[in-house]
Amino acid sequence: MSVASAFSGMTRVYPVVFRAACPDCRAGFELAASALRLVIGATHRTTFYSFTCPECLTAVRKPAGERIVELLTGGGVRALRLHSTL
């Protein structure tokens, strides 16, 4: 099978975007995976994601449970792991 035949059915690839809101200015917006930062700590208190609000430029930090971590990493957000998984 050639590369061309393997991808012949694909017409377009859409980038993943995430909906977010700023707790300060209350603006709602969409962010690309590259605009989000995910930090995975040893506990739920040290696991969070962050971004900069495009409206008011406030640094926003929100807790990330298991489902949020799964969605963000599945959507291409790079994760910084603060603990060993061994």
N, CA, C and O atoms as a Maestro MAE file, in Angstrom:
{
 s_m_m2io_version
 :::
 2.0.0
}

f_m_ct {
 s_m_title
 :::
 protein
 m_atom[344] {
  # First column is atom index #
  i_m_mmod_type
  r_m_x_coord
  r_m_y_coord
  r_m_z_coord
  i_m_residue_number
  s_m_chain_name
  s_m_pdb_residue_name
  s_m_pdb_atom_name
  i_m_atomic_number
  :::
  1 25 0.851 -1.169 0.000 1 A "MET " " N  " 7
  2 3 0.000 0.000 0.000 1 A "MET " " CA " 6
  3 2 0.901 1.237 0.000 1 A "MET " " C  " 6
  4 15 1.835 1.333 0.795 1 A "MET " " O  " 8
  5 25 0.618 2.154 -0.875 2 A "SER " " N  " 7
  6 3 1.398 3.383 -0.943 2 A "SER " " CA " 6
  7 2 0.828 4.412 0.029 2 A "SER " " C  " 6
  8 15 -0.299 4.285 0.507 2 A "SER " " O  " 8
  9 25 1.629 5.424 0.305 3 A "VAL " " N  " 7
  10 3 1.181 6.506 1.184 3 A "VAL " " CA " 6
  11 2 -0.021 7.213 0.570 3 A "VAL " " C  " 6
  12 15 -0.976 7.556 1.267 3 A "VAL " " O  " 8
  13 25 0.037 7.424 -0.725 4 A "ALA " " N  " 7
  14 3 -1.067 8.112 -1.404 4 A "ALA " " CA " 6
  15 2 -2.375 7.339 -1.267 4 A "ALA " " C  " 6
  16 15 -3.421 7.939 -1.019 4 A "ALA " " O  " 8
  17 25 -2.331 6.017 -1.423 5 A "SER " " N  " 7
  18 3 -3.569 5.242 -1.297 5 A "SER " " CA " 6
  19 2 -4.042 5.153 0.151 5 A "SER " " C  " 6
  20 15 -5.245 5.086 0.405 5 A "SER " " O  " 8
  21 25 -3.114 5.153 1.093 6 A "ALA " " N  " 7
  22 3 -3.492 5.095 2.509 6 A "ALA " " CA " 6
  23 2 -4.234 6.344 2.949 6 A "ALA " " C  " 6
  24 15 -5.132 6.265 3.788 6 A "ALA " " O  " 8
  25 25 -3.875 7.491 2.400 7 A "PHE " " N  " 7
  26 3 -4.493 8.757 2.786 7 A "PHE " " CA " 6
  27 2 -5.481 9.276 1.755 7 A "PHE " " C  " 6
  28 15 -5.910 10.426 1.849 7 A "PHE " " O  " 8
  29 25 -5.852 8.471 0.782 8 A "SER " " N  " 7
  30 3 -6.713 8.938 -0.300 8 A "SER " " CA " 6
  31 2 -8.098 9.343 0.190 8 A "SER " " C  " 6
  32 15 -8.714 10.222 -0.413 8 A "SER " " O  " 8
  33 25 -8.607 8.744 1.248 9 A "GLY " " N  " 7
  34 3 -9.929 9.077 1.753 9 A "GLY " " CA " 6
  35 2 -9.957 10.315 2.623 9 A "GLY " " C  " 6
  36 15 -11.030 10.847 2.908 9 A "GLY " " O  " 8
  37 25 -8.809 10.779 3.043 10 A "MET " " N  " 7
  38 3 -8.758 11.958 3.908 10 A "MET " " CA " 6
  39 2 -8.832 13.220 3.060 10 A "MET " " C  " 6
  40 15 -8.073 13.388 2.106 10 A "MET " " O  " 8
  41 25 -9.739 14.084 3.415 11 A "THR " " N  " 7
  42 3 -9.882 15.319 2.647 11 A "THR " " CA " 6
  43 2 -9.258 16.506 3.364 11 A "THR " " C  " 6
  44 15 -8.650 17.368 2.730 11 A "THR " " O  " 8
  45 25 -9.407 16.555 4.688 12 A "ARG " " N  " 7
  46 3 -8.894 17.696 5.426 12 A "ARG " " CA " 6
  47 2 -8.708 17.307 6.881 12 A "ARG " " C  " 6
  48 15 -9.500 16.544 7.433 12 A "ARG " " O  " 8
  49 25 -7.671 17.827 7.493 13 A "VAL " " N  " 7
  50 3 -7.434 17.596 8.914 13 A "VAL " " CA " 6
  51 2 -7.632 18.919 9.638 13 A "VAL " " C  " 6
  52 15 -7.004 19.922 9.299 13 A "VAL " " O  " 8
  53 25 -8.506 18.916 10.631 14 A "TYR " " N  " 7
  54 3 -8.790 20.127 11.398 14 A "TYR " " CA " 6
  55 2 -7.972 20.117 12.685 14 A "TYR " " C  " 6
  56 15 -7.873 19.082 13.345 14 A "TYR " " O  " 8
  57 25 -7.389 21.250 13.047 15 A "PRO " " N  " 7
  58 3 -6.637 21.297 14.304 15 A "PRO " " CA " 6
  59 2 -7.587 21.209 15.501 15 A "PRO " " C  " 6
  60 15 -8.735 21.648 15.437 15 A "PRO " " O  " 8
  61 25 -7.089 20.641 16.572 16 A "VAL " " N  " 7
  62 3 -7.878 20.547 17.801 16 A "VAL " " CA " 6
  63 2 -7.856 21.900 18.500 16 A "VAL " " C  " 6
  64 15 -6.801 22.519 18.637 16 A "VAL " " O  " 8
  65 25 -9.011 22.349 18.935 17 A "VAL " " N  " 7
  66 3 -9.106 23.573 19.727 17 A "VAL " " CA " 6
  67 2 -9.852 23.258 21.013 17 A "VAL " " C  " 6
  68 15 -10.703 22.370 21.053 17 A "VAL " " O  " 8
  69 25 -9.526 23.985 22.043 18 A "PHE " " N  " 7
  70 3 -10.134 23.793 23.345 18 A "PHE " " CA " 6
  71 2 -10.880 25.056 23.738 18 A "PHE " " C  " 6
  72 15 -10.381 26.167 23.556 18 A "PHE " " O  " 8
  73 25 -12.073 24.879 24.274 19 A "ARG " " N  " 7
  74 3 -12.847 26.018 24.766 19 A "ARG " " CA " 6
  75 2 -12.387 26.319 26.184 19 A "ARG " " C  " 6
  76 15 -12.191 25.408 26.989 19 A "ARG " " O  " 8
  77 25 -12.218 27.584 26.480 20 A "ALA " " N  " 7
  78 3 -11.776 28.003 27.806 20 A "ALA " " CA " 6
  79 2 -12.449 29.325 28.145 20 A "ALA " " C  " 6
  80 15 -13.030 29.989 27.287 20 A "ALA " " O  " 8
  81 25 -12.355 29.689 29.416 21 A "ALA " " N  " 7
  82 3 -12.914 30.958 29.876 21 A "ALA " " CA " 6
  83 2 -11.985 31.554 30.916 21 A "ALA " " C  " 6
  84 15 -11.319 30.832 31.657 21 A "ALA " " O  " 8
  85 25 -11.946 32.851 30.962 22 A "CYS " " N  " 7
  86 3 -11.118 33.569 31.923 22 A "CYS " " CA " 6
  87 2 -11.949 33.898 33.166 22 A "CYS " " C  " 6
  88 15 -13.022 34.490 33.051 22 A "CYS " " O  " 8
  89 25 -11.467 33.524 34.341 23 A "PRO " " N  " 7
  90 3 -12.217 33.856 35.556 23 A "PRO " " CA " 6
  91 2 -12.166 35.348 35.907 23 A "PRO " " C  " 6
  92 15 -12.999 35.822 36.679 23 A "PRO " " O  " 8
  93 25 -11.214 36.085 35.362 24 A "ASP " " N  " 7
  94 3 -11.103 37.518 35.664 24 A "ASP " " CA " 6
  95 2 -12.036 38.370 34.803 24 A "ASP " " C  " 6
  96 15 -12.878 39.099 35.325 24 A "ASP " " O  " 8
  97 25 -11.880 38.272 33.472 25 A "CYS " " N  " 7
  98 3 -12.692 39.115 32.588 25 A "CYS " " CA " 6
  99 2 -13.940 38.394 32.068 25 A "CYS " " C  " 6
  100 15 -14.777 39.003 31.401 25 A "CYS " " O  " 8
  101 25 -14.062 37.110 32.371 26 A "ARG " " N  " 7
  102 3 -15.205 36.278 31.994 26 A "ARG " " CA " 6
  103 2 -15.348 36.060 30.491 26 A "ARG " " C  " 6
  104 15 -16.410 35.649 30.023 26 A "ARG " " O  " 8
  105 25 -14.306 36.328 29.745 27 A "ALA " " N  " 7
  106 3 -14.341 36.101 28.301 27 A "ALA " " CA " 6
  107 2 -14.271 34.598 28.023 27 A "ALA " " C  " 6
  108 15 -13.590 33.856 28.732 27 A "ALA " " O  " 8
  109 25 -14.967 34.170 27.004 28 A "GLY " " N  " 7
  110 3 -14.895 32.793 26.522 28 A "GLY " " CA " 6
  111 2 -14.185 32.790 25.179 28 A "GLY " " C  " 6
  112 15 -14.361 33.714 24.384 28 A "GLY " " O  " 8
  113 25 -13.390 31.767 24.916 29 A "PHE " " N  " 7
  114 3 -12.601 31.737 23.692 29 A "PHE " " CA " 6
  115 2 -12.146 30.317 23.412 29 A "PHE " " C  " 6
  116 15 -12.358 29.414 24.221 29 A "PHE " " O  " 8
  117 25 -11.521 30.127 22.262 30 A "GLU " " N  " 7
  118 3 -10.945 28.841 21.885 30 A "GLU " " CA " 6
  119 2 -9.434 28.990 21.823 30 A "GLU " " C  " 6
  120 15 -8.915 30.010 21.372 30 A "GLU " " O  " 8
  121 25 -8.737 27.957 22.283 31 A "LEU " " N  " 7
  122 3 -7.270 27.961 22.295 31 A "LEU " " CA " 6
  123 2 -6.735 26.733 21.578 31 A "LEU " " C  " 6
  124 15 -7.296 25.642 21.689 31 A "LEU " " O  " 8
  125 25 -5.663 26.916 20.854 32 A "ALA " " N  " 7
  126 3 -4.966 25.790 20.237 32 A "ALA " " CA " 6
  127 2 -4.191 25.048 21.318 32 A "ALA " " C  " 6
  128 15 -3.926 25.597 22.388 32 A "ALA " " O  " 8
  129 25 -3.832 23.815 21.040 33 A "ALA " " N  " 7
  130 3 -3.070 23.014 22.004 33 A "ALA " " CA " 6
  131 2 -1.774 23.702 22.403 33 A "ALA " " C  " 6
  132 15 -1.331 23.575 23.544 33 A "ALA " " O  " 8
  133 25 -1.172 24.418 21.491 34 A "SER " " N  " 7
  134 3 0.098 25.088 21.782 34 A "SER " " CA " 6
  135 2 -0.047 26.248 22.765 34 A "SER " " C  " 6
  136 15 0.949 26.710 23.322 34 A "SER " " O  " 8
  137 25 -1.269 26.724 22.985 35 A "ALA " " N  " 7
  138 3 -1.499 27.840 23.908 35 A "ALA " " CA " 6
  139 2 -1.723 27.369 25.343 35 A "ALA " " C  " 6
  140 15 -1.789 28.184 26.263 35 A "ALA " " O  " 8
  141 25 -1.840 26.061 25.534 36 A "LEU " " N  " 7
  142 3 -2.086 25.499 26.856 36 A "LEU " " CA " 6
  143 2 -0.835 24.821 27.390 36 A "LEU " " C  " 6
  144 15 -0.035 24.278 26.628 36 A "LEU " " O  " 8
  145 25 -0.677 24.858 28.706 37 A "ARG " " N  " 7
  146 3 0.411 24.156 29.382 37 A "ARG " " CA " 6
  147 2 -0.213 23.231 30.410 37 A "ARG " " C  " 6
  148 15 -1.091 23.641 31.169 37 A "ARG " " O  " 8
  149 25 0.237 21.983 30.437 38 A "LEU " " N  " 7
  150 3 -0.285 20.993 31.364 38 A "LEU " " CA " 6
  151 2 0.843 20.529 32.264 38 A "LEU " " C  " 6
  152 15 1.906 20.141 31.779 38 A "LEU " " O  " 8
  153 25 0.625 20.565 33.562 39 A "VAL " " N  " 7
  154 3 1.606 20.106 34.540 39 A "VAL " " CA " 6
  155 2 0.978 18.959 35.314 39 A "VAL " " C  " 6
  156 15 -0.090 19.113 35.905 39 A "VAL " " O  " 8
  157 25 1.643 17.805 35.310 40 A "ILE " " N  " 7
  158 3 1.141 16.635 36.017 40 A "ILE " " CA " 6
  159 2 2.020 16.400 37.233 40 A "ILE " " C  " 6
  160 15 3.187 16.026 37.113 40 A "ILE " " O  " 8
  161 25 1.444 16.623 38.398 41 A "GLY " " N  " 7
  162 3 2.165 16.460 39.650 41 A "GLY " " CA " 6
  163 2 1.864 15.124 40.307 41 A "GLY " " C  " 6
  164 15 1.171 14.280 39.739 41 A "GLY " " O  " 8
  165 25 2.388 14.945 41.502 42 A "ALA " " N  " 7
  166 3 2.209 13.696 42.231 42 A "ALA " " CA " 6
  167 2 0.804 13.568 42.818 42 A "ALA " " C  " 6
  168 15 0.354 12.457 43.095 42 A "ALA " " O  " 8
  169 25 0.107 14.686 43.011 43 A "THR " " N  " 7
  170 3 -1.239 14.656 43.580 43 A "THR " " CA " 6
  171 2 -2.179 15.500 42.728 43 A "THR " " C  " 6
  172 15 -1.755 16.198 41.807 43 A "THR " " O  " 8
  173 25 -3.460 15.419 43.057 44 A "HIS " " N  " 7
  174 3 -4.432 16.232 42.320 44 A "HIS " " CA " 6
  175 2 -4.219 17.718 42.573 44 A "HIS " " C  " 6
  176 15 -4.603 18.545 41.746 44 A "HIS " " O  " 8
  177 25 -3.620 18.064 43.690 45 A "ARG " " N  " 7
  178 3 -3.362 19.476 43.989 45 A "ARG " " CA " 6
  179 2 -2.221 20.059 43.166 45 A "ARG " " C  " 6
  180 15 -2.138 21.273 42.979 45 A "ARG " " O  " 8
  181 25 -1.351 19.197 42.679 46 A "THR " " N  " 7
  182 3 -0.205 19.684 41.894 46 A "THR " " CA " 6
  183 2 -0.348 19.362 40.408 46 A "THR " " C  " 6
  184 15 0.619 19.459 39.652 46 A "THR " " O  " 8
  185 25 -1.550 18.982 39.993 47 A "THR " " N  " 7
  186 3 -1.830 18.732 38.579 47 A "THR " " CA " 6
  187 2 -2.778 19.819 38.092 47 A "THR " " C  " 6
  188 15 -3.874 19.989 38.628 47 A "THR " " O  " 8
  189 25 -2.347 20.551 37.074 48 A "PHE " " N  " 7
  190 3 -3.134 21.688 36.603 48 A "PHE " " CA " 6
  191 2 -2.798 21.995 35.154 48 A "PHE " " C  " 6
  192 15 -1.815 21.493 34.610 48 A "PHE " " O  " 8
  193 25 -3.625 22.823 34.540 49 A "TYR " " N  " 7
  194 3 -3.303 23.376 33.226 49 A "TYR " " CA " 6
  195 2 -3.368 24.885 33.341 49 A "TYR " " C  " 6
  196 15 -4.037 25.434 34.216 49 A "TYR " " O  " 8
  197 25 -2.661 25.539 32.442 50 A "SER " " N  " 7
  198 3 -2.635 26.996 32.487 50 A "SER " " CA " 6
  199 2 -2.592 27.559 31.075 50 A "SER " " C  " 6
  200 15 -2.222 26.883 30.115 50 A "SER " " O  " 8
  201 25 -2.982 28.814 30.989 51 A "PHE " " N  " 7
  202 3 -2.969 29.535 29.719 51 A "PHE " " CA " 6
  203 2 -3.013 31.025 30.034 51 A "PHE " " C  " 6
  204 15 -3.273 31.423 31.170 51 A "PHE " " O  " 8
  205 25 -2.759 31.828 29.034 52 A "THR " " N  " 7
  206 3 -2.875 33.272 29.160 52 A "THR " " CA " 6
  207 2 -4.137 33.706 28.435 52 A "THR " " C  " 6
  208 15 -4.341 33.363 27.270 52 A "THR " " O  " 8
  209 25 -4.978 34.457 29.119 53 A "CYS " " N  " 7
  210 3 -6.218 34.935 28.514 53 A "CYS " " CA " 6
  211 2 -5.873 35.866 27.352 53 A "CYS " " C  " 6
  212 15 -5.134 36.833 27.538 53 A "CYS " " O  " 8
  213 25 -6.393 35.588 26.165 54 A "PRO " " N  " 7
  214 3 -6.100 36.456 25.024 54 A "PRO " " CA " 6
  215 2 -6.787 37.820 25.098 54 A "PRO " " C  " 6
  216 15 -6.412 38.741 24.373 54 A "PRO " " O  " 8
  217 25 -7.781 37.954 25.962 55 A "GLU " " N  " 7
  218 3 -8.507 39.220 26.094 55 A "GLU " " CA " 6
  219 2 -7.830 40.182 27.065 55 A "GLU " " C  " 6
  220 15 -7.577 41.339 26.731 55 A "GLU " " O  " 8
  221 25 -7.536 39.689 28.283 56 A "CYS " " N  " 7
  222 3 -6.997 40.583 29.319 56 A "CYS " " CA " 6
  223 2 -5.546 40.255 29.698 56 A "CYS " " C  " 6
  224 15 -4.955 40.926 30.544 56 A "CYS " " O  " 8
  225 25 -4.984 39.232 29.074 57 A "LEU " " N  " 7
  226 3 -3.592 38.811 29.273 57 A "LEU " " CA " 6
  227 2 -3.287 38.332 30.695 57 A "LEU " " C  " 6
  228 15 -2.133 38.351 31.124 57 A "LEU " " O  " 8
  229 25 -4.314 37.906 31.419 58 A "THR " " N  " 7
  230 3 -4.135 37.346 32.756 58 A "THR " " CA " 6
  231 2 -3.650 35.902 32.643 58 A "THR " " C  " 6
  232 15 -4.132 35.146 31.800 58 A "THR " " O  " 8
  233 25 -2.700 35.524 33.492 59 A "ALA " " N  " 7
  234 3 -2.265 34.129 33.573 59 A "ALA " " CA " 6
  235 2 -3.315 33.362 34.361 59 A "ALA " " C  " 6
  236 15 -3.629 33.716 35.497 59 A "ALA " " O  " 8
  237 25 -3.860 32.310 33.756 60 A "VAL " " N  " 7
  238 3 -4.932 31.524 34.368 60 A "VAL " " CA " 6
  239 2 -4.408 30.128 34.663 60 A "VAL " " C  " 6
  240 15 -3.756 29.512 33.820 60 A "VAL " " O  " 8
  241 25 -4.694 29.633 35.857 61 A "ARG " " N  " 7
  242 3 -4.300 28.286 36.272 61 A "ARG " " CA " 6
  243 2 -5.532 27.582 36.815 61 A "ARG " " C  " 6
  244 15 -6.213 28.096 37.702 61 A "ARG " " O  " 8
  245 25 -5.818 26.380 36.265 62 A "LYS " " N  " 7
  246 3 -6.996 25.630 36.680 62 A "LYS " " CA " 6
  247 2 -6.600 24.194 37.000 62 A "LYS " " C  " 6
  248 15 -5.700 23.645 36.364 62 A "LYS " " O  " 8
  249 25 -7.265 23.577 37.983 63 A "PRO " " N  " 7
  250 3 -6.949 22.188 38.323 63 A "PRO " " CA " 6
  251 2 -7.325 21.255 37.175 63 A "PRO " " C  " 6
  252 15 -8.251 21.529 36.412 63 A "PRO " " O  " 8
  253 25 -6.592 20.151 37.065 64 A "ALA " " N  " 7
  254 3 -6.860 19.183 36.003 64 A "ALA " " CA " 6
  255 2 -6.992 17.792 36.610 64 A "ALA " " C  " 6
  256 15 -6.016 17.212 37.087 64 A "ALA " " O  " 8
  257 25 -8.204 17.271 36.584 65 A "GLY " " N  " 7
  258 3 -8.441 15.899 37.022 65 A "GLY " " CA " 6
  259 2 -8.025 14.927 35.926 65 A "GLY " " C  " 6
  260 15 -7.520 15.331 34.879 65 A "GLY " " O  " 8
  261 25 -8.241 13.656 36.179 66 A "GLU " " N  " 7
  262 3 -7.832 12.618 35.224 66 A "GLU " " CA " 6
  263 2 -8.455 12.806 33.850 66 A "GLU " " C  " 6
  264 15 -7.774 12.646 32.837 66 A "GLU " " O  " 8
  265 25 -9.728 13.142 33.798 67 A "ARG " " N  " 7
  266 3 -10.420 13.307 32.506 67 A "ARG " " CA " 6
  267 2 -9.867 14.504 31.730 67 A "ARG " " C  " 6
  268 15 -9.681 14.424 30.516 67 A "ARG " " O  " 8
  269 25 -9.607 15.595 32.416 68 A "ILE " " N  " 7
  270 3 -9.037 16.779 31.756 68 A "ILE " " CA " 6
  271 2 -7.643 16.454 31.222 68 A "ILE " " C  " 6
  272 15 -7.307 16.833 30.100 68 A "ILE " " O  " 8
  273 25 -6.838 15.761 32.010 69 A "VAL " " N  " 7
  274 3 -5.499 15.362 31.560 69 A "VAL " " CA " 6
  275 2 -5.606 14.502 30.315 69 A "VAL " " C  " 6
  276 15 -4.848 14.686 29.362 69 A "VAL " " O  " 8
  277 25 -6.543 13.565 30.318 70 A "GLU " " N  " 7
  278 3 -6.750 12.690 29.161 70 A "GLU " " CA " 6
  279 2 -7.154 13.478 27.917 70 A "GLU " " C  " 6
  280 15 -6.621 13.245 26.832 70 A "GLU " " O  " 8
  281 25 -8.081 14.397 28.069 71 A "LEU " " N  " 7
  282 3 -8.538 15.204 26.932 71 A "LEU " " CA " 6
  283 2 -7.430 16.112 26.398 71 A "LEU " " C  " 6
  284 15 -7.247 16.220 25.185 71 A "LEU " " O  " 8
  285 25 -6.698 16.757 27.289 72 A "LEU " " N  " 7
  286 3 -5.640 17.677 26.847 72 A "LEU " " CA " 6
  287 2 -4.501 16.932 26.157 72 A "LEU " " C  " 6
  288 15 -4.045 17.346 25.091 72 A "LEU " " O  " 8
  289 25 -4.043 15.844 26.753 73 A "THR " " N  " 7
  290 3 -2.938 15.110 26.126 73 A "THR " " CA " 6
  291 2 -3.389 14.469 24.817 73 A "THR " " C  " 6
  292 15 -2.623 14.413 23.854 73 A "THR " " O  " 8
  293 25 -4.637 13.985 24.779 74 A "GLY " " N  " 7
  294 3 -5.173 13.411 23.542 74 A "GLY " " CA " 6
  295 2 -5.317 14.441 22.440 74 A "GLY " " C  " 6
  296 15 -5.294 14.099 21.258 74 A "GLY " " O  " 8
  297 25 -5.467 15.703 22.823 75 A "GLY " " N  " 7
  298 3 -5.612 16.783 21.852 75 A "GLY " " CA " 6
  299 2 -4.304 17.452 21.484 75 A "GLY " " C  " 6
  300 15 -4.297 18.438 20.747 75 A "GLY " " O  " 8
  301 25 -3.192 16.926 21.990 76 A "GLY " " N  " 7
  302 3 -1.896 17.446 21.574 76 A "GLY " " CA " 6
  303 2 -1.232 18.423 22.522 76 A "GLY " " C  " 6
  304 15 -0.194 18.994 22.186 76 A "GLY " " O  " 8
  305 25 -1.811 18.631 23.714 77 A "VAL " " N  " 7
  306 3 -1.162 19.518 24.682 77 A "VAL " " CA " 6
  307 2 0.012 18.771 25.307 77 A "VAL " " C  " 6
  308 15 -0.144 17.652 25.796 77 A "VAL " " O  " 8
  309 25 1.161 19.381 25.288 78 A "ARG " " N  " 7
  310 3 2.346 18.753 25.869 78 A "ARG " " CA " 6
  311 2 2.282 18.856 27.380 78 A "ARG " " C  " 6
  312 15 1.843 19.866 27.930 78 A "ARG " " O  " 8
  313 25 2.728 17.794 28.046 79 A "ALA " " N  " 7
  314 3 2.659 17.734 29.499 79 A "ALA " " CA " 6
  315 2 4.043 17.752 30.122 79 A "ALA " " C  " 6
  316 15 4.974 17.121 29.622 79 A "ALA " " O  " 8
  317 25 4.161 18.473 31.206 80 A "LEU " " N  " 7
  318 3 5.360 18.469 32.034 80 A "LEU " " CA " 6
  319 2 5.057 17.608 33.239 80 A "LEU " " C  " 6
  320 15 4.154 17.924 34.014 80 A "LEU " " O  " 8
  321 25 5.795 16.526 33.410 81 A "ARG " " N  " 7
  322 3 5.563 15.614 34.533 81 A "ARG " " CA " 6
  323 2 6.521 15.958 35.652 81 A "ARG " " C  " 6
  324 15 7.738 15.969 35.462 81 A "ARG " " O  " 8
  325 25 5.963 16.242 36.833 82 A "LEU " " N  " 7
  326 3 6.765 16.619 37.979 82 A "LEU " " CA " 6
  327 2 7.133 15.446 38.866 82 A "LEU " " C  " 6
  328 15 7.859 15.615 39.846 82 A "LEU " " O  " 8
  329 25 6.643 14.257 38.539 83 A "HIS " " N  " 7
  330 3 6.952 13.072 39.330 83 A "HIS " " CA " 6
  331 2 7.219 11.887 38.420 83 A "HIS " " C  " 6
  332 15 6.805 11.865 37.261 83 A "HIS " " O  " 8
  333 25 7.906 10.923 38.955 84 A "SER " " N  " 7
  334 3 8.229 9.722 38.187 84 A "SER " " CA " 6
  335 2 7.032 8.788 38.183 84 A "SER " " C  " 6
  336 15 6.313 8.694 39.178 84 A "SER " " O  " 8
  337 25 6.813 8.094 37.067 85 A "THR " " N  " 7
  338 3 5.718 7.142 36.975 85 A "THR " " CA " 6
  339 2 6.206 5.725 37.262 85 A "THR " " C  " 6
  340 15 5.453 4.765 37.101 85 A "THR " " O  " 8
  341 25 7.452 5.591 37.683 86 A "LEU " " N  " 7
  342 3 7.999 4.250 37.988 86 A "LEU " " CA " 6
  343 2 7.568 3.764 39.327 86 A "LEU " " C  " 6
  344 15 7.937 2.662 39.733 86 A "LEU " " O  " 8
  :::
 }
 m_bond[343] {
  # First column is bond index #
  i_m_from
  i_m_to
  i_m_order
  :::
  1 1 2 1
  2 2 3 1
  3 3 4 2
  4 3 5 1
  5 5 6 1
  6 6 7 1
  7 7 8 2
  8 7 9 1
  9 9 10 1
  10 10 11 1
  11 11 12 2
  12 11 13 1
  13 13 14 1
  14 14 15 1
  15 15 16 2
  16 15 17 1
  17 17 18 1
  18 18 19 1
  19 19 20 2
  20 19 21 1
  21 21 22 1
  22 22 23 1
  23 23 24 2
  24 23 25 1
  25 25 26 1
  26 26 27 1
  27 27 28 2
  28 27 29 1
  29 29 30 1
  30 30 31 1
  31 31 32 2
  32 31 33 1
  33 33 34 1
  34 34 35 1
  35 35 36 2
  36 35 37 1
  37 37 38 1
  38 38 39 1
  39 39 40 2
  40 39 41 1
  41 41 42 1
  42 42 43 1
  43 43 44 2
  44 43 45 1
  45 45 46 1
  46 46 47 1
  47 47 48 2
  48 47 49 1
  49 49 50 1
  50 50 51 1
  51 51 52 2
  52 51 53 1
  53 53 54 1
  54 54 55 1
  55 55 56 2
  56 55 57 1
  57 57 58 1
  58 58 59 1
  59 59 60 2
  60 59 61 1
  61 61 62 1
  62 62 63 1
  63 63 64 2
  64 63 65 1
  65 65 66 1
  66 66 67 1
  67 67 68 2
  68 67 69 1
  69 69 70 1
  70 70 71 1
  71 71 72 2
  72 71 73 1
  73 73 74 1
  74 74 75 1
  75 75 76 2
  76 75 77 1
  77 77 78 1
  78 78 79 1
  79 79 80 2
  80 79 81 1
  81 81 82 1
  82 82 83 1
  83 83 84 2
  84 83 85 1
  85 85 86 1
  86 86 87 1
  87 87 88 2
  88 87 89 1
  89 89 90 1
  90 90 91 1
  91 91 92 2
  92 91 93 1
  93 93 94 1
  94 94 95 1
  95 95 96 2
  96 95 97 1
  97 97 98 1
  98 98 99 1
  99 99 100 2
  100 99 101 1
  101 101 102 1
  102 102 103 1
  103 103 104 2
  104 103 105 1
  105 105 106 1
  106 106 107 1
  107 107 108 2
  108 107 109 1
  109 109 110 1
  110 110 111 1
  111 111 112 2
  112 111 113 1
  113 113 114 1
  114 114 115 1
  115 115 116 2
  116 115 117 1
  117 117 118 1
  118 118 119 1
  119 119 120 2
  120 119 121 1
  121 121 122 1
  122 122 123 1
  123 123 124 2
  124 123 125 1
  125 125 126 1
  126 126 127 1
  127 127 128 2
  128 127 129 1
  129 129 130 1
  130 130 131 1
  131 131 132 2
  132 131 133 1
  133 133 134 1
  134 134 135 1
  135 135 136 2
  136 135 137 1
  137 137 138 1
  138 138 139 1
  139 139 140 2
  140 139 141 1
  141 141 142 1
  142 142 143 1
  143 143 144 2
  144 143 145 1
  145 145 146 1
  146 146 147 1
  147 147 148 2
  148 147 149 1
  149 149 150 1
  150 150 151 1
  151 151 152 2
  152 151 153 1
  153 153 154 1
  154 154 155 1
  155 155 156 2
  156 155 157 1
  157 157 158 1
  158 158 159 1
  159 159 160 2
  160 159 161 1
  161 161 162 1
  162 162 163 1
  163 163 164 2
  164 163 165 1
  165 165 166 1
  166 166 167 1
  167 167 168 2
  168 167 169 1
  169 169 170 1
  170 170 171 1
  171 171 172 2
  172 171 173 1
  173 173 174 1
  174 174 175 1
  175 175 176 2
  176 175 177 1
  177 177 178 1
  178 178 179 1
  179 179 180 2
  180 179 181 1
  181 181 182 1
  182 182 183 1
  183 183 184 2
  184 183 185 1
  185 185 186 1
  186 186 187 1
  187 187 188 2
  188 187 189 1
  189 189 190 1
  190 190 191 1
  191 191 192 2
  192 191 193 1
  193 193 194 1
  194 194 195 1
  195 195 196 2
  196 195 197 1
  197 197 198 1
  198 198 199 1
  199 199 200 2
  200 199 201 1
  201 201 202 1
  202 202 203 1
  203 203 204 2
  204 203 205 1
  205 205 206 1
  206 206 207 1
  207 207 208 2
  208 207 209 1
  209 209 210 1
  210 210 211 1
  211 211 212 2
  212 211 213 1
  213 213 214 1
  214 214 215 1
  215 215 216 2
  216 215 217 1
  217 217 218 1
  218 218 219 1
  219 219 220 2
  220 219 221 1
  221 221 222 1
  222 222 223 1
  223 223 224 2
  224 223 225 1
  225 225 226 1
  226 226 227 1
  227 227 228 2
  228 227 229 1
  229 229 230 1
  230 230 231 1
  231 231 232 2
  232 231 233 1
  233 233 234 1
  234 234 235 1
  235 235 236 2
  236 235 237 1
  237 237 238 1
  238 238 239 1
  239 239 240 2
  240 239 241 1
  241 241 242 1
  242 242 243 1
  243 243 244 2
  244 243 245 1
  245 245 246 1
  246 246 247 1
  247 247 248 2
  248 247 249 1
  249 249 250 1
  250 250 251 1
  251 251 252 2
  252 251 253 1
  253 253 254 1
  254 254 255 1
  255 255 256 2
  256 255 257 1
  257 257 258 1
  258 258 259 1
  259 259 260 2
  260 259 261 1
  261 261 262 1
  262 262 263 1
  263 263 264 2
  264 263 265 1
  265 265 266 1
  266 266 267 1
  267 267 268 2
  268 267 269 1
  269 269 270 1
  270 270 271 1
  271 271 272 2
  272 271 273 1
  273 273 274 1
  274 274 275 1
  275 275 276 2
  276 275 277 1
  277 277 278 1
  278 278 279 1
  279 279 280 2
  280 279 281 1
  281 281 282 1
  282 282 283 1
  283 283 284 2
  284 283 285 1
  285 285 286 1
  286 286 287 1
  287 287 288 2
  288 287 289 1
  289 289 290 1
  290 290 291 1
  291 291 292 2
  292 291 293 1
  293 293 294 1
  294 294 295 1
  295 295 296 2
  296 295 297 1
  297 297 298 1
  298 298 299 1
  299 299 300 2
  300 299 301 1
  301 301 302 1
  302 302 303 1
  303 303 304 2
  304 303 305 1
  305 305 306 1
  306 306 307 1
  307 307 308 2
  308 307 309 1
  309 309 310 1
  310 310 311 1
  311 311 312 2
  312 311 313 1
  313 313 314 1
  314 314 315 1
  315 315 316 2
  316 315 317 1
  317 317 318 1
  318 318 319 1
  319 319 320 2
  320 319 321 1
  321 321 322 1
  322 322 323 1
  323 323 324 2
  324 323 325 1
  325 325 326 1
  326 326 327 1
  327 327 328 2
  328 327 329 1
  329 329 330 1
  330 330 331 1
  331 331 332 2
  332 331 333 1
  333 333 334 1
  334 334 335 1
  335 335 336 2
  336 335 337 1
  337 337 338 1
  338 338 339 1
  339 339 340 2
  340 339 341 1
  341 341 342 1
  342 342 343 1
  343 343 344 2
  :::
 }
}
